[in-house]
Amino acid sequence: MTNIHPETGRFLARTAKEQLLRQKGVVLWLYGLSGSGKSTIVNEVERALHGEGRITVILDGDNLRTGLNNNLGFSDEDRTENVRRVAETAKLFASAGIIVFVSVITPLRRHRAAAREIIGPDFREVYLKADFETCAARDPKGLYGKAKAGKIRQFTGKDSGFEEPDHPALVLDTQTRSVDQCAADLLGFWRSLRGGRPGE
Ligand code: ADP
């Protein structure tokens, strides 16, 4: 590392970009079981924000696994590396003033802690609450069926652990609330973050 000298003060300031975009960079990190509704809700909320002239990006776990993370599997070690790369990517976008939605299972508390550690004060933890049985009944990608038939190993909630959160900034209970209600809650949460921000 001795020959690496990160620039700190010379590049254009983040606030200049935020003023240009008239918004503040932030990372809304949605996590929960497969089928808990992460993609569905970020899709709704991103479209609503787009309609208001906001610049957003979605970092979706499955999509990233076809590119940046295509050499990673689902072992504990690979899930940890998956979270590290997504967190570093989210941080880059947020530092350019972009509203970032992360949609990744992020099963363990230490994974969430690692993401928080990398991203810092822009990080907001959003837990999508839906239990294994509910997600298995939805099974939007057919994964629960395959896992039950023994065709998928290290499946979260079955043979790979998922830890309930301690202190998420927001809980979206997708088991008892509709897609529209959950999307409205997330949008409301984002609005509540905006007080006193540059360019607003
Ligand atoms: P994930 O991205 O977490 O794997 P998906 O968004 O792909 O989950 O799938 C969630 C499924 O659950 C979709 O088929 C969606 O229509 C359904 N669903 C039912 N209720 C809700 C809700 N309140 N919020 C989000 N999704 C819901």
Residues whose N, C-alpha, C, O or C-beta is under 5 A from the ligand:
A	BS01	ADP	L33 S34 G35 S36 G37 K38 S39 T40 R138 P140 T174 R177 S178 V179 C182
